Amino acid sequence: MILSRRKCILSVFFAITILFFFHQETFACTTLIVTPGATIDGSMIVAHSDDNDLIDQRIIYVPAMDYKEGEQRSVYCSAAAVGEFPQYATFFYPRINATDRGPGYNTPEYLPSIPLGYIPQVTHTYAYFDGSYGIMNEHQLMFGECTDGAKVQLDPEPGKRIFYSSELSRVALERCKTAREAVELMGKLIEEYGYYGTGETLPVADPKEAWVMEMAPSPEGIGGLWVAKKVPDGEIFVAANQFRIRDIDPDDPDTLFSSHLHEIAEKNGWWNPSEGPLDWLKTVSRGEYNHPYYSLRRVWRLLSMVAPSQEFSPWVEDGYTRAYPFSIPPDQKLSVRDVMMLYRDHYEGTEFDLTKGIAAGPFGNPNRCYGPYDGQGDVGNPDRKLDGAWERPISVFYCGFTTICQGRADLPDPIGGIIWVGLDKPSETLFIPFFVGSQSLPESFSQANTAQFSRDSAWWAFNFVANWAELNYQAMHADIAVLQDKYELKMLELIPLVQKTAVEINQSDECLTREYLTNFSTQNAEFLVKEWWNFAEQLIVHYDDGMFNLPGKMAQLHGYPKEWLDLTNWSKGPISYEKKEK
């Protein structure tokens, strides 16, 4: 029995190792902060589309834990945006396999994760929700993320570089209640234990204050470089796979940075003091990666949608442009539903509209499949010569999930903190709320092996619908939008009532409050996932064989739009018996 299990584990290890050599992942995310002064209800919002190419899509609840003095915390390697490291049993799935992160990460059928190193453990850690990166903890501390290109990209090395942004965010969620506290802790860990991998942008916020922390490996091979800047209240911040912090003002109390940043940058010829303030973007990166406008077009799009009065141009001189400010006030305050809709965008109504043109096919499909002729990920070689490129929208088909974290300073932490989870790509998903006071997640959200279809996985329900919609995007997306409106608007009506009840319960029994929030979050999510599976079956019937099918009105022919037919060889088809000249 033991030998059989060992053979099984070894065969899995071998298969995944082979996959590593023959398959390169593309990780690319869009992240957003909306500060309380910029929201309708005064909440803090941090959003993140985890565009991760079919890696581990599970949302995991990590419970609060207690430890003895002197215990050590394991620091695990990450495959997210960095790649697999079989020597540390680090794969795209599962992202972590360990017994010290609660039952959600205990998957004994896989190889156990091997720590890169250890740091001193604290006696109590907070509960939090986790994905490819940490999401939000029970004290309403919340994270977003996007991967950035950097001049130096280093592999992990025990004793020199054991932290990537994913583990940094998790340590912060375990130990911190405020954004500034989290930034200071992560900065200290980078400098003491070293940073590996890609450049990273981590928006981090609590209900009152938001910061943007950016980091990159050091050319020295030890430690790491980082900078953090506070987002002014009343403004929004956007990042899309490119560093967004520019000039560093050492006298600005709302800017923090690594103690040796200027010294290391000057020593390695990355910055000359005679040139003026250190420009973080220019110092540690080579501008925009993958292809021109891969990142900047998304920044332009989000800024132009929330502040059209500023008339931002989609065209800039180069990847180091200063045309798009670090943060801006929106023309009108935003709601959490506004943020959901921002993340569903494909440049509709602009000159870059991906639902238009021959590449969109007959039914306005905005999704573009990338291949060997396209740019290589968000940290690829910016000097690579390309014959062409697709516009990169906010909503992409390879998005694994999107999280919208919402925090309220006027409510107790368990009640004020909500994570809206949209599984698979945002344009076709349904955002489902979970209170941070919940003490578990539905089992279906903690199951998402993309290599094996499962009706027990919530992720597969949304992924299936999104993929089925590829058959006739215009028609099916319209059906999906109806359900999105129906359920998301209903949930937005329901949430204040749940919060009101929870506040009343919390006055006498905090434990009962958490039980109430857990039950609501679980039962609501399970109902909506069931509804989505039912919807999937309806789509199969309704659009079977490329026709429109309704009870009593089956096999309705609709064909292709005339404007698309005119782009094909349809007009040269067999409409007579005469031979046509070619």
C-alpha positions in Angstrom: 0.0 0.0 0.0 2.8 2.4 1.0 4.8 1.4 -2.1 1.8 2.0 -4.3 1.2 5.4 -2.9 4.8 6.3 -3.3 4.8 5.3 -7.0 1.6 7.4 -7.5 3.3 10.5 -5.9 6.5 10.0 -7.9 4.5 9.6 -11.2 2.6 12.9 -10.4 6.0 14.5 -9.7 7.4 13.3 -13.0 4.4 14.4 -15.0 4.3 17.9 -13.5 8.1 18.2 -14.0 7.7 17.4 -17.7 4.9 19.9 -18.0 7.2 22.5 -16.6 9.7 22.1 -19.4 7.1 22.2 -22.2 4.6 24.8 -20.9 5.3 28.4 -20.0 2.6 30.3 -18.1 1.6 33.9 -18.6 0.6 35.8 -15.5 -0.9 39.2 -15.8 -3.2 41.2 -13.6 -5.0 44.5 -13.3 -5.3 46.0 -9.8 -7.2 48.9 -8.4 -7.7 50.9 -5.2 -10.7 53.1 -4.6 -10.3 55.1 -1.4 -13.2 55.9 1.0 -13.5 59.5 -0.2 -14.0 58.2 -3.8 -16.7 55.6 -3.0 -20.5 56.2 -2.6 -20.7 54.4 0.7 -17.4 55.5 2.2 -15.9 52.0 2.0 -12.3 51.2 0.9 -12.1 49.0 -2.2 -9.1 47.0 -3.5 -9.7 44.9 -6.6 -7.4 42.4 -8.4 -8.0 40.2 -11.5 -5.8 37.2 -11.1 -5.0 36.5 -14.8 -3.1 33.3 -14.2 -3.6 30.8 -17.0 -5.2 27.7 -15.4 -3.1 27.4 -12.3 -4.5 26.8 -8.8 -7.9 28.6 -8.8 -8.9 27.6 -5.2 -9.9 30.3 -2.7 -8.7 29.0 0.7 -9.7 30.0 4.2 -6.7 30.0 6.5 -7.9 30.0 10.2 -6.5 32.0 13.0 -3.9 30.0 14.9 -2.0 30.0 18.2 1.7 29.1 18.7 4.2 28.6 21.4 7.0 31.1 22.0 10.1 30.2 19.9 8.3 28.4 17.1 9.2 29.0 13.5 7.1 29.9 10.5 7.7 28.1 7.2 8.3 30.3 4.1 7.2 28.4 1.0 8.2 29.0 -2.6 5.7 30.4 -5.1 5.0 29.4 -8.7 2.6 32.3 -9.2 4.3 34.6 -11.8 7.6 33.0 -11.2 7.3 29.4 -12.5 7.5 25.9 -11.0 10.4 24.8 -8.8 10.3 21.0 -8.5 13.2 21.0 -6.1 11.0 22.7 -3.6 7.9 20.8 -4.6 6.5 24.1 -5.9 4.0 23.6 -8.7 1.2 25.5 -10.4 -1.2 23.1 -8.6 -1.4 22.9 -5.6 0.1 26.3 -4.8 0.9 25.1 -1.3 0.6 21.6 0.3 1.3 21.8 4.0 -0.4 21.0 7.3 0.6 24.3 9.0 -1.8 26.5 6.9 -5.1 24.9 8.0 -7.1 22.1 6.4 -7.6 23.9 3.1 -3.9 23.4 2.2 -3.6 19.9 3.5 -3.7 17.8 0.3 -1.8 14.5 1.2 -2.2 13.1 -2.3 0.5 15.6 -3.5 4.1 16.1 -2.6 4.5 18.3 0.5 5.8 21.8 -0.1 9.5 22.2 1.0 10.2 25.5 2.9 12.8 27.9 1.5 13.5 28.9 5.0 11.9 30.0 8.3 11.2 33.2 10.3 10.2 33.5 14.0 6.6 32.8 14.5 4.2 35.0 16.5 2.0 33.6 19.2 -1.2 34.4 17.4 -2.0 34.7 13.7 -5.2 36.2 12.2 -7.6 34.3 9.9 -7.5 35.3 6.2 -8.6 34.3 2.8 -5.9 33.3 0.3 -5.5 32.8 -3.4 -2.4 33.1 -5.6 -1.6 36.0 -3.2 -3.1 36.9 0.1 -6.6 38.5 -0.2 -8.1 39.8 3.0 -8.0 39.0 6.7 -10.5 39.1 9.6 -9.4 42.7 10.5 -10.3 44.1 7.0 -6.6 44.3 5.8 -6.8 43.7 2.1 -4.5 43.2 -0.8 -4.4 43.4 -4.6 -1.5 42.4 -6.9 0.1 42.7 -10.3 3.3 41.3 -11.7 5.8 43.8 -13.2 8.9 43.5 -15.3 12.2 44.3 -13.6 15.8 44.6 -14.7 16.8 41.8 -12.4 14.8 38.6 -12.0 16.3 36.0 -9.6 15.4 32.5 -8.5 14.8 31.7 -4.8 17.9 30.6 -2.8 17.7 29.5 0.8 19.8 31.7 3.0 19.8 34.6 0.5 16.3 35.1 -1.1 13.3 33.3 0.4 10.4 35.8 0.0 8.2 36.5 -3.0 5.3 38.9 -2.8 2.8 36.1 -2.3 4.3 34.9 0.9 4.9 38.5 2.0 1.2 39.2 1.7 0.3 36.1 3.7 2.7 37.0 6.5 1.2 40.5 6.6 -2.3 39.2 6.7 -1.4 36.8 9.6 0.2 39.6 11.7 -1.1 43.0 10.7 -4.3 45.1 11.1 -3.3 48.3 9.2 -1.9 48.9 5.8 1.1 50.9 7.0 1.9 48.2 9.5 1.8 45.7 6.7 4.1 47.8 4.4 6.7 48.2 7.2 6.6 44.5 8.0 7.0 43.4 4.4 9.8 45.9 3.8 11.7 44.6 6.9 11.3 41.0 5.7 12.5 41.8 2.2 15.7 43.5 3.5 16.4 40.8 6.1 15.5 37.6 4.3 15.9 38.6 0.6 13.4 38.9 -2.3 13.3 36.7 -5.5 11.2 36.6 -8.6 9.6 39.3 -10.7 8.9 42.9 -10.0 5.6 43.3 -8.1 3.0 45.9 -7.2 1.0 45.2 -4.1 -1.9 47.5 -3.2 -2.6 47.1 0.5 -5.3 48.9 2.4 -7.3 48.9 5.6 -10.7 50.6 5.9 -9.1 54.0 6.4 -5.8 54.1 4.6 -4.4 52.7 1.3 -0.8 52.2 0.2 0.9 50.9 -2.9 4.0 48.9 -2.3 6.3 47.9 -5.2 9.3 45.6 -5.0 12.1 44.2 -7.2 15.1 41.8 -6.7 18.3 43.5 -5.9 21.3 43.3 -8.3 23.4 42.5 -5.2 21.7 39.1 -5.0 20.6 39.6 -1.4 18.0 41.6 0.3 15.7 43.4 -2.1 14.5 46.8 -3.3 11.1 48.3 -2.4 9.1 51.5 -2.2 5.7 52.4 -0.9 3.4 55.4 -1.5 0.2 56.3 0.2 -2.9 56.9 -2.0 -4.6 60.2 -1.1 -8.1 59.8 0.2 -10.7 60.7 -2.4 -8.6 59.2 -5.2 -8.2 56.0 -7.1 -5.1 54.1 -8.1 -4.6 51.7 -11.1 -1.8 49.3 -12.0 -1.5 46.8 -14.8 1.8 44.9 -15.0 4.1 48.0 -14.8 5.5 49.9 -11.9 3.5 53.0 -11.1 5.6 54.8 -8.5 8.0 57.4 -10.0 10.1 60.0 -8.2 11.1 59.2 -4.6 11.0 62.1 -2.2 12.9 61.2 1.0 11.2 63.9 2.9 7.6 62.8 2.1 6.0 61.2 5.1 3.7 59.3 2.7 6.5 57.6 1.0 8.6 54.7 2.4 11.4 52.8 0.8 14.2 50.3 1.4 17.1 51.7 3.4 19.8 51.0 0.8 17.7 51.8 -2.3 19.7 54.9 -3.4 23.0 53.4 -2.5 22.5 50.2 -4.5 20.9 52.0 -7.5 23.9 54.4 -7.7 26.5 51.6 -7.2 25.0 49.6 -10.1 24.7 52.5 -12.4 20.9 52.6 -12.3 20.7 56.1 -11.0 22.9 59.2 -10.8 22.1 61.7 -8.1 23.0 64.5 -10.5 19.9 63.6 -12.5 17.5 64.5 -9.7 15.2 62.4 -7.6 15.4 58.6 -8.1 12.7 57.6 -10.6 11.6 54.1 -9.3 10.1 52.9 -12.6 13.2 53.9 -14.6 15.6 52.7 -12.0 14.5 49.1 -11.5 12.7 48.3 -14.8 12.9 48.8 -18.6 9.5 50.4 -18.9 6.6 48.4 -20.5 7.0 44.7 -21.2 5.3 42.2 -23.5 4.5 44.8 -26.1 3.8 48.6 -26.3 0.5 49.5 -24.5 0.2 46.0 -23.0 0.1 47.7 -19.6 -0.5 51.4 -20.3 -3.7 50.9 -22.4 -5.4 49.3 -19.4 -4.2 52.2 -17.1 -5.6 54.6 -19.7 -8.8 52.8 -20.0 -9.6 52.7 -16.3 -8.5 56.3 -15.7 -10.6 57.5 -18.7 -13.7 55.6 -17.5 -13.6 57.0 -14.0 -12.5 60.5 -15.0 -13.6 61.2 -18.6 -13.4 64.9 -17.9 -9.6 64.7 -17.8 -9.5 63.5 -21.4 -6.5 61.2 -21.0 -5.0 60.2 -24.4 -4.5 56.5 -25.2 -1.3 57.4 -27.1 2.0 58.2 -25.3 5.6 58.7 -26.3 7.1 55.6 -24.7 6.8 53.2 -21.8 8.2 55.7 -19.3 5.4 58.2 -19.9 4.2 60.5 -17.2 0.9 61.0 -18.9 -1.0 59.0 -16.3 -0.8 60.2 -12.7 -0.1 57.9 -9.8 -3.7 58.5 -8.6 -6.7 60.7 -9.5 -10.1 61.7 -8.1 -13.0 60.2 -10.1 -15.5 62.4 -11.7 -18.2 60.7 -9.7 -17.9 58.5 -6.6 -17.9 54.8 -7.4 -19.9 51.9 -6.0 -18.7 48.3 -5.7 -20.9 47.4 -8.7 -19.2 50.1 -10.7 -15.9 48.3 -9.9 -17.4 45.0 -11.1 -18.4 46.6 -14.4 -14.9 48.2 -14.9 -13.4 44.8 -14.7 -15.7 43.4 -17.4 -14.3 45.8 -20.1 -12.9 44.9 -23.5 -12.6 48.6 -24.7 -16.2 48.6 -25.9 -17.1 51.8 -27.6 -13.5 52.9 -28.2 -11.2 52.6 -31.2 -9.7 49.5 -29.6 -13.1 47.7 -29.2 -12.3 44.0 -29.2 -15.9 43.0 -30.0 -15.4 44.6 -33.5 -13.5 43.6 -36.6 -12.8 40.4 -38.4 -10.8 39.0 -35.4 -13.9 39.1 -33.3 -15.6 36.6 -35.7 -19.2 36.8 -36.7 -20.5 37.1 -33.1 -18.3 39.8 -31.6 -16.0 37.6 -29.5 -13.5 39.9 -27.7 -11.2 37.1 -26.7 -7.9 36.6 -28.5 -5.8 33.5 -28.2 -2.1 34.2 -27.8 0.6 32.1 -29.5 4.3 31.9 -30.2 4.3 35.1 -32.3 2.9 37.2 -29.5 4.7 38.9 -26.6 5.9 36.5 -23.9 4.1 37.4 -20.7 4.1 40.6 -18.6 7.8 40.2 -17.8 9.0 39.2 -21.3 11.8 40.9 -23.2 10.7 44.5 -24.0 13.1 44.6 -27.0 11.7 41.6 -28.7 10.7 42.4 -32.3 7.0 41.6 -33.0 5.2 41.3 -36.3 1.9 42.2 -34.6 0.0 42.3 -31.3 -3.5 42.2 -29.9 -4.9 44.9 -27.6 -4.7 43.6 -24.0 -8.1 44.3 -22.3 -8.9 44.3 -18.6 -11.1 41.2 -18.8 -9.1 38.3 -20.4 -10.1 34.7 -21.1 -7.2 33.4 -19.0 -8.3 35.1 -15.8 -8.6 32.6 -13.0 -10.6 34.7 -10.6 -11.2 38.3 -9.6 -11.5 39.6 -6.0 -13.0 42.9 -4.9 -12.3 43.6 -1.3 -14.5 46.0 0.5 -13.8 47.4 4.0 -16.0 49.6 6.2 -14.5 51.7 9.1 -18.0 52.3 10.6 -18.7 48.6 11.2 -17.0 45.9 13.3 -14.3 44.1 11.3 -16.2 40.8 10.9 -19.2 42.6 9.5 -17.6 45.5 7.6 -15.2 43.4 5.5 -16.5 41.7 2.4 -14.7 39.9 -0.4 -16.6 39.7 -3.7 -15.2 36.7 -5.5 -15.7 36.3 -9.3 -14.5 33.0 -10.5 -13.0 32.7 -14.0 -13.0 35.8 -16.3 -14.8 38.9 -15.0 -16.9 39.6 -18.1 -18.8 36.4 -17.7 -18.6 35.7 -14.0 -20.9 36.5 -11.1 -19.4 38.3 -8.1 -20.3 36.5 -4.9 -19.9 38.1 -1.4 -18.1 36.5 1.6 -17.9 38.3 4.9 -14.4 38.2 6.5 -16.1 37.2 9.7 -16.9 33.9 8.1 -15.0 31.0 9.6 -15.0 28.7 6.5 -15.7 28.7 2.8 -18.0 26.4 0.8 -16.2 23.2 -0.2 -16.9 24.0 -3.9 -14.7 27.2 -3.7 -11.8 25.2 -2.2 -11.8 22.7 -5.1 -10.5 24.0 -8.4 -8.1 21.6 -10.1 -8.1 22.9 -13.7 -6.7 19.6 -15.0 -9.8 17.7 -14.0 -13.4 18.8 -14.7 -15.6 18.6 -11.6 -19.3 19.4 -10.9 -18.2 19.7 -7.3 -16.1 22.8 -8.1 -17.6 26.3 -8.2 -14.8 27.5 -10.5 -15.7 24.9 -13.2 -19.3 26.2 -13.3 -18.2 29.7 -14.2 -15.4 28.5 -16.5 -17.8 26.2 -18.4 -20.3 29.0 -19.0 -17.6 31.4 -20.1 -16.2 28.8 -22.5 -19.6 27.9 -23.9 -20.3 31.5 -24.6 -17.5 31.4 -27.1 -19.9 29.7 -29.5 -22.0 32.8 -29.9 -20.6 35.5 -27.7 -23.1 38.3 -28.5 -26.1 36.2 -27.8 -24.9 34.3 -24.8 -23.1 37.3 -23.2 -26.5 39.1 -23.3 -28.1 36.2 -21.4 -25.2 36.2 -18.9 -25.5 39.9 -18.3 -29.2 39.5 -17.4 -28.3 37.0 -14.7 -25.4 39.2 -13.5 -27.8 42.1 -13.0 -30.4 39.9 -11.4 -28.2 38.4 -8.7 -25.6 41.1 -8.1 -28.2 43.8 -7.7 -30.2 41.5 -5.4 -27.1 40.8 -3.3 -26.3 44.5 -3.1 -29.8 45.0 -1.7 -29.4 42.1 0.7 -25.9 42.9 2.2 -27.1 46.0 4.2 -29.8 43.9 5.8 -27.4 41.1 6.7 -25.0 43.7 8.2 -27.8 45.3 10.2 -28.8 42.0 11.7 -25.2 41.0 12.3 -24.6 44.3 14.2 -27.6 43.5 16.4 -26.4 40.0 17.1 -22.8 41.3 17.8 -24.0 43.5 20.6 -24.5 40.4 22.8 -22.6 37.5 21.1 -19.6 37.9 18.8 -19.3 34.1 18.3 -22.9 33.9 17.2 -22.3 36.8 14.8 -19.5 34.9 13.1 -21.7 31.8 12.8 -24.5 33.9 11.3 -22.1 35.5 8.7 -20.6 32.1 7.9 -24.0 30.6 7.3 -25.1 33.4 5.1 -22.0 33.5 3.0 -22.0 29.7 2.6 -25.7 29.2 1.8 -25.8 32.2 -0.5 -22.7 31.0 -2.4 -24.0 27.5 -2.7 -27.3 28.7 -4.0 -25.7 30.9 -6.7 -23.3 28.2 -7.8 -26.2 25.8 -8.2 -28.1 28.5 -10.2 -25.0 28.9 -12.5 -24.9 25.1 -13.2 -28.6 25.2 -14.1 -27.9 28.2 -16.3 -25.1 26.3 -18.0 -27.5 23.5 -18.9 -30.0 26.0 -20.3 -27.3 27.5 -22.5 -26.4 24.0 -23.9 -30.0 23.5 -25.0 -30.7 27.1 -26.0 -27.8 27.3 -28.4 -27.5 23.6 -29.5 -26.1 23.0 -33.0 -25.6 26.7 -33.6 -29.3 27.5 -33.5 -31.6 29.3 -31.1 -33.8 26.8 -29.3 -36.8 27.5 -27.0 -39.7 25.2 -26.0 -42.1 25.3 -29.0 -39.6 27.3 -31.1 -36.7 24.9 -31.7 -34.1 25.1 -34.4 -34.5 28.8 -35.2 -31.9 29.7 -37.8 -30.0 33.0 -37.3 -26.9 32.6 -39.5 -24.1 35.1 -39.6 -24.3 38.9 -39.8 -24.2 40.3 -43.3 -21.3 42.6 -42.6 -19.2 39.6 -41.5 -20.3 37.5 -44.5 -19.0 40.2 -46.8 -15.5 39.8 -45.3 -15.5 36.1 -46.2 -15.7 34.1 -49.5 -19.4 33.6 -49.0 -20.3 35.7 -52.1 -18.1 33.5 -54.2 -19.9 30.4 -53.2 -21.9 27.9 -55.4 -24.9 30.0 -56.4 -24.9 28.8 -60.0 -23.7 25.9 -62.1 -21.2 28.0 -63.9 -17.5 27.8 -63.1 -16.2 31.0 -61.5 -12.9 32.6 -62.3 -10.6 32.7 -59.3 
